[in-house]
C-alpha cells in the first residue's frame, strides 16, 4: 500500500507561497502543513474572495502562532490585475480556487467558465508577468474524460496550465497539475451528508447507483502530493496520486449499517466510475512508487532521473478497476475521524 510521501528538504523555506482559494478545505490544510513543515518559510498569502472565511481563518486556533507569516488578500481569480498585485515577489503559487459543485456548474455555466477557465488563464499570465518560479494547479478526477461542465472546465484548465510552459522563457515560471479524487470530509463530500442523515434519524439513504465507486483520499494526502509536485516538477507534468477506491453503497453501510439503501438514479453529469488516467494518456504515463506522472509530449527526462516505468499501452486508472480498495472497517475509521 502506498505511503504518504514525507518531504525532509527545505524547498519552501525563505520562500513566499500564494494559495488561491486559500480559505477552502484544501487551502486551510495546506497552509497548516507548510507553516509547520517549513519553519523558515517567508510568507503564506491566502487569496480568496470571501472576507468572512478569511476572518474565521485568521481567528482560528490553528493559525494563531503563524499570523506574522500570513497575509490575507481579498480577490477573485477572474481579476487579473488583482492577481498580479497579490503575486508580487511570490515564488510559488498553488491554485486551488474553482467552482467545484457539479450541479452548480451545470446551472451556472457562464460563471463556471469565467472562474475555472478564464481564471486559469489569469493565473498563468499573472504568474509569468510577476516572475513566479513555480505554479501547481489542482485538478479533479472529473476532468478525465469529462461528462459534466465542471469536469470540462477543469480539463480546459489542465490543458492551459500544461501549455503555459510554452509561453515562458527558459528561466521563467514552470507549470504543472495535480489530479486527485474525492477528498473525505471536504465541503460537498458525501460522508458529511450521510452522517447528517444518520444523525437526523433518516430511515433511508439515497444512492444514485448501487454500482457506483469513487476514489478517496485524506486532505493530508492531497497536500503531500502537491508538495511532491512542487519538489519534483520540471514543467508540463500532470501528477496523479495512487489512492484507494470505495463502493458508495459500502460507505453508506459503514456509516449506518441498519439503514435502508434506496437507489434513486444517476444525476445529470454523474458517472458510475471515475477515471484519473485514460488509455489515451497511457503512452505518456510513467509509474513511480506512490504516484503516476502523465508527461508532456516527447519528454524523456523523467525516465532517466526518477527510476519510473512506462505503464502498459492499454493501462487506465479507474475507480472501478482499481487494485486498492478500502475495507468497510477502514471506511468506518475514516468516517469516525471526520
Steps between C-alpha positions, in 0.01 A plus 500: 500500500647839402612713793465876542808671358718657771699796378803593707661770291457872545355584160254760635720653767574867425230489230166679464207277408161616372193276516192590297181376659704507817204494739362175359550155651821437306633854537470498877658156539780590257573819695508311831739237370751725324515745791592210730720307257707799386579714806699750295234557237494872425129558443173321421246707307138388521314625191121463496184698442312435827591745775305308765692177436824696519385647832427150634836373378689789660329432831534123488718344771696308234649821361552722805869410530564578132311823431822701469587288196156518343333754273135500398403638159140554397480433129351289222693297243283671238689824579843477336622834630423402857685172445806688373499714811465195727785316320755774549822333626325160524708189426238222494128509414257220584176549309210344688222749423215363288127455473484131591138389544383301199138614520596863562719503190228336292252775589754786493720414201614855421618545858683164498684598182596842638645355819642164391627585150546877478626493860762241401619719214522797737713298744739401222537851359535660844762244606707556187489878526573493876807274480352207695723190492252213533124461461310184596132483405256262667288280276235233552414152380197660332738669253591159359265411211250757633124455474398816687581868465707510819725224367517666159608833648766329711630309199535833319676639808741203505581550132559872555745444784694236310512722191603795717855368497525586131449868578799524734866557435752248633535671839135596551207331675426130457149355527374155603172342607401265785189285446327307777159360595246576767639641824340338803323758712544795267210735432248320281634154588244222530638394842371806693174468303449137604601575860249785514223270374597237759506750786161638396352149521447445127355157413641498146829603336471607134767362264485583134634162381592194707801433273652842561865524609724794579864576575555624856785668683562706811572871486849436634572266209383763252737752659794258492443435130508873427823530697645211301404679178662825617818310579521285187328697224693595190204654319207349311444191715165384633549317832248234607525358850432130557197483728237241596150455366182432690150395405249766598252237618768355733571849632132551579487169688818587689339820622157352580492120479126465565368775275318407180685593181289644218621518139375831356666517156809670364485878498587710194877515449575207734708190422476150646881487527755781487829497312825684559703358210346388170638243258578789266726649771681171559766548233627807686454366855778403736444299818697571816460352847220719636369679192478521123625782279339581166792654316490774241563375148856389412632525856755238601649686797287313751604161367866572568464693825223337702528124458147478368349257252270552207152355559347248260351639180147401605537628858229713656453618857133464593322483836313195374806295397739626767710237679490686835168503687399627841346235722183572697707516817733755340196698389358503854831627637512766229146612581574518873786743440285741299 
